[in-house]
Amino acid sequence: MPEASPLATYVAWPFALAIAWVVGEMGYRMTGLPRISIYGLVGFLLAHTQTGFLPAGDDVGVKLLADVAFGLILFELGYRINLNWLRTNPWIPLTGLVEAAATFVVVYAVARWFETPQMASLLLASLAMSTSPAGILRVVNEQTSSGQVTERVMHLSAINCVLAVFTFKLIVGVGVFQTSGSFTEATWSGLLVVLVSIALGGLFGVLMPALMRQLGNLGRDATLGFAIGVILLVAITHAFRFSPVLATLAFGLVARHRRVILSPTQRNFGVMGDLLTVLLFFYIATTLEWATVVEGMAVALVLIAARFVTKTSIVAAFSHVSGISWRKGVLTGVALTPISVFVILLLEQTRHLGITMVEGLIPLAAVALLLEVIGPIATQRALIWANETPDATES
């Protein structure tokens, strides 16, 4: 395929995003499916490795914008986490811990059964623990849902994120040590990055509210101030190779408990957040290649089924003791299906560190593509069936 001209390179991404937005709006109105699922499908089809609409090569600017978009979502998720509720009802964090651990064990066993190398199996298992907050929160905001299932899904998603990043970084650190023999490099790639990232996010959570109070007009400017803080935090974590996932999540969590109010009208950070959401879900799908998806499809289907059954059954098993019905426990587990954005961006950030051991995770391409589309639909259906969306309540 001939090399694209500079002009075509400049306009390809804006045109592609415009196409994704238009198709997403039309698809949502005609089918009721989540817009983000449609953005993902369009991104996959327009990728260089499929139709060749987008230029080849890594676009650092687009990748950074995707990380900023994810950072804004993680900040909002952290902001909506109620630590007092978790302390009052310890069965919820216990549910998250048990279902994440069970998912790790089951997915690792399945991967080894398919004769996947041990290190790749461990990395697959750690990534499978996660639930993508991007898919969860976007569907929650789009459906304007509220209730027990909605709150539990968000809290369990945050718990899953922290456990997945911690486990993934720990396994990467062990892998780095086995490869390089450098204990310092292994420690930095593992636990130290986790701790420093959380501390950095917590520091922003203290300093940004204090700065905004000094500037005055806190209620009006809080959303803008937090958005600028997230952008700055993502840039710093990239420059110094920390984890933007944990840093932005900690930022939102600490900011909430500093008693700074984020206006409900600015959920998803308003128009800017909507624009970056289109880019985020579109970009994630463009990183996937059809040949790799097909190659890993058989294993991916089994891994998806194992992960789905494990998470749903464990959450359902803890439903009564944690204060909800068995049915809502099942629906909460179903709503935890999304994973794609978290997995892809975590892998991209790992490559940014110069660590290439993740290249052998072939089934992840098929998992990411399938759950890029199916995951948000599962979350949407679960929230509707739980009668936590306005449409469901009216009906």
C-alpha positions as CSV (number, residue, x, y, z in Angstrom):
1,M,0.0,0.0,0.0
2,P,1.5,3.4,-1.0
3,E,2.6,5.8,1.7
4,A,0.0,8.4,2.7
5,S,0.6,12.0,1.8
6,P,1.2,14.5,4.6
7,L,-2.1,16.1,4.0
8,A,-4.0,12.8,4.1
9,T,-2.1,12.0,7.3
10,Y,-3.2,15.2,9.0
11,V,-6.9,14.9,8.0
12,A,-7.3,11.1,8.4
13,W,-7.9,11.1,12.2
14,P,-10.3,14.0,12.3
15,F,-12.4,12.5,9.5
16,A,-12.3,9.1,11.1
17,L,-13.5,10.5,14.4
18,A,-16.3,12.4,12.7
19,I,-17.4,9.2,11.0
20,A,-17.3,7.3,14.3
21,W,-19.4,10.0,16.0
22,V,-22.0,10.1,13.2
23,V,-22.3,6.4,13.0
24,G,-22.4,6.1,16.8
25,E,-25.3,8.6,17.0
26,M,-27.2,7.0,14.2
27,G,-26.6,3.5,15.6
28,Y,-27.7,4.5,19.1
29,R,-30.9,6.0,17.8
30,M,-31.8,3.1,15.6
31,T,-30.7,0.2,17.8
32,G,-30.4,1.6,21.3
33,L,-26.9,0.0,21.6
34,P,-24.3,1.9,23.6
35,R,-22.5,4.5,21.4
36,I,-19.1,3.3,22.7
37,S,-19.7,-0.2,21.2
38,I,-20.3,1.4,17.8
39,Y,-17.2,3.7,18.1
40,G,-15.2,0.6,18.7
41,L,-16.5,-1.2,15.6
42,V,-15.9,1.8,13.4
43,G,-12.4,2.2,14.8
44,F,-11.6,-1.5,14.1
45,L,-12.9,-1.2,10.5
46,L,-11.0,2.0,9.7
47,A,-7.7,0.9,11.2
48,H,-4.6,0.8,8.9
49,T,-4.4,-3.0,9.3
50,Q,-8.0,-3.4,8.1
51,T,-9.3,-0.9,5.4
52,G,-6.2,1.3,5.6
53,F,-8.2,4.5,6.1
54,L,-5.9,5.6,8.9
55,P,-2.2,6.1,8.3
56,A,0.3,3.5,9.5
57,G,2.6,4.0,12.5
58,D,2.1,5.1,16.1
59,D,0.5,8.5,16.6
60,V,2.0,9.7,19.9
61,G,-0.4,12.6,20.1
62,V,-3.5,10.5,19.7
63,K,-2.2,8.0,22.2
64,L,-1.6,10.7,24.7
65,L,-5.1,12.1,24.2
66,A,-6.5,8.6,24.7
67,D,-4.6,8.4,28.0
68,V,-6.0,11.8,29.0
69,A,-9.5,10.6,28.2
70,F,-9.0,7.5,30.3
71,G,-7.5,9.6,33.1
72,L,-10.6,11.8,33.2
73,I,-12.9,8.7,33.4
74,L,-10.7,7.2,36.2
75,F,-10.8,10.5,38.1
76,E,-14.6,10.6,37.9
77,L,-14.8,7.0,39.0
78,G,-12.5,7.7,42.0
79,Y,-14.5,10.8,42.8
80,R,-17.7,8.6,43.0
81,I,-16.2,6.0,45.3
82,N,-17.6,6.3,48.8
83,L,-15.0,4.9,51.3
84,N,-17.5,5.3,54.2
85,W,-19.9,2.9,52.4
86,L,-17.1,0.4,52.0
87,R,-16.2,0.7,55.7
88,T,-19.9,0.3,56.7
89,N,-20.4,-2.7,54.4
90,P,-17.1,-4.6,54.3
91,W,-18.8,-7.4,52.3
92,I,-18.5,-5.2,49.1
93,P,-14.6,-4.9,49.2
94,L,-14.5,-8.6,50.2
95,T,-16.6,-9.5,47.2
96,G,-14.2,-7.5,44.9
97,L,-11.2,-9.2,46.4
98,V,-12.6,-12.8,46.2
99,E,-14.0,-12.4,42.7
100,A,-10.7,-10.9,41.4
101,A,-8.6,-13.6,43.0
102,A,-11.0,-16.4,41.7
103,T,-10.8,-14.9,38.2
104,F,-7.0,-14.9,38.3
105,V,-6.9,-18.5,39.3
106,V,-9.5,-19.7,36.7
107,V,-8.1,-17.7,33.8
108,Y,-4.6,-18.8,34.6
109,A,-5.7,-22.5,34.7
110,V,-7.5,-22.1,31.3
111,A,-4.5,-20.4,29.7
112,R,-2.2,-23.2,30.9
113,W,-4.7,-25.8,29.6
114,F,-4.2,-24.2,26.2
115,E,-0.5,-24.6,26.7
116,T,0.1,-20.8,27.0
117,P,3.6,-20.1,28.4
118,Q,3.6,-19.5,32.2
119,M,4.6,-15.8,32.1
120,A,2.0,-15.1,29.4
121,S,-0.6,-17.1,31.4
122,L,0.1,-15.0,34.6
123,L,-0.2,-11.8,32.6
124,L,-3.5,-12.9,31.0
125,A,-4.8,-13.8,34.5
126,S,-3.9,-10.5,36.0
127,L,-5.5,-8.5,33.2
128,A,-8.6,-10.6,33.3
129,M,-9.1,-9.5,37.0
130,S,-9.9,-6.0,35.8
131,T,-13.1,-4.4,34.7
132,S,-12.8,-1.4,32.5
133,P,-14.1,1.7,34.3
134,A,-14.3,3.5,30.9
135,G,-17.0,1.1,29.6
136,I,-18.8,1.0,33.0
137,L,-18.9,4.8,33.7
138,R,-19.7,5.8,30.1
139,V,-22.8,3.5,30.0
140,V,-23.8,4.6,33.5
141,N,-23.7,8.3,32.4
142,E,-25.4,7.6,29.1
143,Q,-28.2,5.7,30.7
144,T,-28.3,8.1,33.7
145,S,-28.7,5.0,35.9
146,S,-28.6,5.0,39.7
147,G,-29.2,2.4,42.4
148,Q,-27.6,-0.6,44.1
149,V,-26.3,-2.4,41.0
150,T,-24.9,0.9,39.5
151,E,-23.1,1.8,42.7
152,R,-21.7,-1.7,43.3
153,V,-20.5,-2.0,39.7
154,M,-18.6,1.2,40.0
155,H,-17.0,0.3,43.3
156,L,-16.1,-3.2,42.2
157,S,-14.7,-1.8,39.0
158,A,-12.3,0.5,41.0
159,I,-11.3,-2.4,43.3
160,N,-10.6,-4.6,40.2
161,C,-8.5,-1.9,38.7
162,V,-6.3,-1.5,41.7
163,L,-5.8,-5.3,42.2
164,A,-5.2,-5.8,38.4
165,V,-2.6,-3.1,38.2
166,F,-0.8,-4.2,41.4
167,T,-0.8,-7.9,40.2
168,F,0.2,-7.0,36.7
169,K,3.1,-4.8,37.8
170,L,4.3,-7.4,40.3
171,I,4.4,-10.1,37.6
172,V,6.1,-7.7,35.1
173,G,8.7,-6.9,37.8
174,V,9.4,-10.7,38.3
175,G,9.7,-11.0,34.5
176,V,12.1,-8.1,34.3
177,F,14.2,-9.6,37.0
178,Q,14.3,-13.0,35.3
179,T,15.3,-11.3,32.0
180,S,17.8,-8.7,33.1
181,G,18.8,-9.9,36.6
182,S,18.5,-6.3,37.8
183,F,16.7,-6.1,41.2
184,T,16.5,-2.3,41.0
185,E,14.9,-2.3,37.5
186,A,12.5,-5.1,38.6
187,T,11.5,-3.2,41.7
188,W,10.9,0.0,39.8
189,S,8.8,-1.9,37.2
190,G,6.7,-3.5,40.0
191,L,5.7,-2.4,43.4
192,L,7.6,1.0,43.5
193,V,5.7,2.3,40.5
194,V,2.4,1.4,42.1
195,L,3.2,3.1,45.4
196,V,4.7,6.3,43.8
197,S,1.7,6.6,41.4
198,I,-0.8,6.4,44.2
199,A,1.1,8.9,46.3
200,L,1.4,11.3,43.4
201,G,-2.4,11.1,42.7
202,G,-3.1,11.6,46.4
203,L,-0.9,14.7,46.4
204,F,-2.8,16.1,43.5
205,G,-6.0,15.4,45.3
206,V,-4.9,17.5,48.2
207,L,-3.2,20.4,46.3
208,M,-5.7,21.0,43.5
209,P,-8.7,21.6,45.8
210,A,-6.5,23.9,48.0
211,L,-5.4,25.8,44.9
212,M,-9.0,26.2,43.6
213,R,-10.1,27.4,47.0
214,Q,-7.4,30.1,46.9
215,L,-8.5,31.1,43.4
216,G,-12.2,31.4,44.5
217,N,-15.4,30.5,42.5
218,L,-14.8,26.9,43.4
219,G,-18.2,25.6,42.5
220,R,-18.1,27.2,39.0
221,D,-14.5,26.2,38.2
222,A,-14.1,22.9,39.9
223,T,-14.8,20.8,36.7
224,L,-12.3,22.8,34.7
225,G,-9.7,22.8,37.4
226,F,-9.9,19.0,37.9
227,A,-9.7,18.5,34.1
228,I,-6.5,20.5,34.0
229,G,-5.2,18.6,37.0
230,V,-5.8,15.3,35.3
231,I,-4.1,16.4,32.1
232,L,-1.1,17.5,34.1
233,L,-1.0,14.3,36.1
234,V,-1.2,12.1,33.0
235,A,1.7,14.1,31.4
236,I,3.8,13.7,34.6
237,T,3.1,10.0,34.9
238,H,4.0,9.5,31.3
239,A,7.2,11.5,31.5
240,F,8.5,9.7,34.6
241,R,7.0,6.3,33.7
242,F,4.5,5.9,36.6
243,S,1.0,4.5,36.3
244,P,-1.6,7.1,35.1
245,V,-4.3,4.5,36.0
246,L,-3.6,4.5,39.7
247,A,-2.6,8.1,39.9
248,T,-5.8,9.5,38.4
249,L,-8.0,7.1,40.3
250,A,-6.3,8.2,43.6
251,F,-6.6,11.8,42.5
252,G,-10.4,11.5,42.2
253,L,-10.7,9.5,45.4
254,V,-8.8,12.0,47.5
255,A,-10.5,15.0,45.9
256,R,-13.9,13.7,46.8
257,H,-13.0,13.4,50.4
258,R,-11.6,17.0,50.4
259,R,-15.2,18.0,50.1
260,V,-15.0,19.6,46.7
261,I,-18.2,19.2,44.7
262,L,-18.1,18.2,41.0
263,S,-21.4,19.4,39.5
264,P,-23.7,16.6,38.4
265,T,-24.2,18.5,35.1
266,Q,-20.5,18.1,34.3
267,R,-20.3,14.3,34.6
268,N,-18.0,12.9,32.0
269,F,-16.4,16.4,32.0
270,G,-19.0,17.9,29.7
271,V,-18.4,18.3,25.9
272,M,-14.7,17.8,26.3
273,G,-15.2,14.5,28.0
274,D,-17.7,13.4,25.3
275,L,-15.2,14.3,22.5
276,L,-12.4,12.4,24.2
277,T,-14.7,9.4,24.8
278,V,-15.2,9.1,21.1
279,L,-11.5,9.2,20.5
280,L,-10.7,6.8,23.3
281,F,-13.0,3.9,22.2
282,F,-12.2,4.5,18.6
283,Y,-8.5,4.5,19.2
284,I,-8.5,1.3,21.3
285,A,-10.1,-0.6,18.4
286,T,-7.6,0.7,15.9
287,T,-4.7,-1.0,17.8
288,L,-6.2,-4.4,17.0
289,E,-5.3,-6.5,13.9
290,W,-7.8,-8.9,12.1
291,A,-5.1,-11.6,11.7
292,T,-4.2,-11.5,15.4
293,V,-7.9,-11.5,16.4
294,V,-8.6,-14.6,14.3
295,E,-5.5,-16.4,15.5
296,G,-6.5,-16.0,19.2
297,M,-10.3,-16.3,18.8
298,A,-10.6,-19.9,20.1
299,V,-8.7,-19.3,23.3
300,A,-10.4,-15.9,23.7
301,L,-13.9,-17.3,23.7
302,V,-13.0,-19.8,26.4
303,L,-11.3,-17.1,28.5
304,I,-14.2,-14.7,28.1
305,A,-16.7,-17.4,29.2
306,A,-14.5,-18.4,32.2
307,R,-14.1,-14.8,33.3
308,F,-17.8,-14.1,32.9
309,V,-19.0,-17.1,34.8
310,T,-16.4,-16.6,37.6
311,K,-17.2,-13.0,38.2
312,T,-20.9,-13.4,38.0
313,S,-21.1,-16.4,40.2
314,I,-18.8,-15.0,42.9
315,V,-20.7,-11.6,43.0
316,A,-24.0,-13.5,43.2
317,A,-22.7,-15.7,46.0
318,F,-22.0,-12.6,48.1
319,S,-25.2,-10.8,47.2
320,H,-27.4,-11.7,50.2
321,V,-24.7,-11.1,52.9
322,S,-23.8,-7.8,51.2
323,G,-27.4,-6.6,51.3
324,I,-29.0,-7.2,47.9
325,S,-31.0,-9.9,46.2
326,W,-29.5,-12.8,44.4
327,R,-31.0,-11.4,41.1
328,K,-29.2,-8.0,41.6
329,G,-26.0,-9.9,42.5
330,V,-26.2,-11.7,39.1
331,L,-26.9,-8.5,37.3
332,T,-23.9,-6.8,39.0
333,G,-21.7,-9.6,37.9
334,V,-23.0,-9.3,34.3
335,A,-22.3,-5.6,34.3
336,L,-18.7,-6.2,35.1
337,T,-18.1,-7.6,31.6
338,P,-16.2,-4.6,30.0
339,I,-12.4,-4.9,30.0
340,S,-11.0,-3.7,26.6
341,V,-9.9,-0.1,27.3
342,F,-8.2,-0.9,30.6
343,V,-6.3,-3.8,29.1
344,I,-5.1,-2.1,25.9
345,L,-4.0,1.1,27.6
346,L,-2.2,-0.8,30.3
347,L,-0.3,-2.8,27.7
348,E,0.5,0.3,25.8
349,Q,1.8,2.0,28.9
350,T,4.0,-1.1,29.6
351,R,5.4,-0.9,26.1
352,H,6.2,2.8,26.8
353,L,8.4,1.5,29.6
354,G,10.4,-0.5,27.1
355,I,9.1,-3.8,28.4
356,T,8.1,-6.1,25.5
357,M,7.2,-9.4,27.2
358,V,3.6,-8.7,26.5
359,E,3.9,-9.3,22.8
360,G,3.0,-13.0,23.1
361,L,-0.5,-12.3,24.5
362,I,-2.2,-13.2,21.2
363,P,-5.7,-14.1,22.7
364,L,-6.0,-10.6,24.1
365,A,-6.6,-9.1,20.7
366,A,-9.7,-11.2,20.2
367,V,-10.8,-10.7,23.9
368,A,-10.4,-6.9,23.5
369,L,-12.4,-6.7,20.2
370,L,-15.2,-8.9,21.4
371,L,-15.6,-7.2,24.7
372,E,-15.1,-3.7,23.1
373,V,-18.6,-4.4,21.6
374,I,-20.2,-6.9,23.9
375,G,-19.0,-5.5,27.2
376,P,-20.9,-2.2,27.2
377,I,-24.0,-3.9,25.9
378,A,-23.9,-6.3,28.8
379,T,-23.5,-3.5,31.3
380,Q,-26.4,-1.5,29.6
381,R,-28.7,-4.6,29.7
382,A,-27.8,-5.3,33.3
383,L,-28.7,-1.8,34.4
384,I,-32.0,-1.8,32.5
385,W,-33.0,-5.2,33.8
386,A,-32.1,-4.0,37.4
387,N,-34.7,-1.2,36.8
388,E,-32.0,1.5,37.5
389,T,-32.4,3.5,34.3
390,P,-35.2,6.1,33.7
391,D,-36.6,4.2,30.7
392,A,-36.8,1.0,32.7
393,T,-38.4,2.8,35.6
394,E,-41.0,4.3,33.4
395,S,-41.8,1.0,31.8
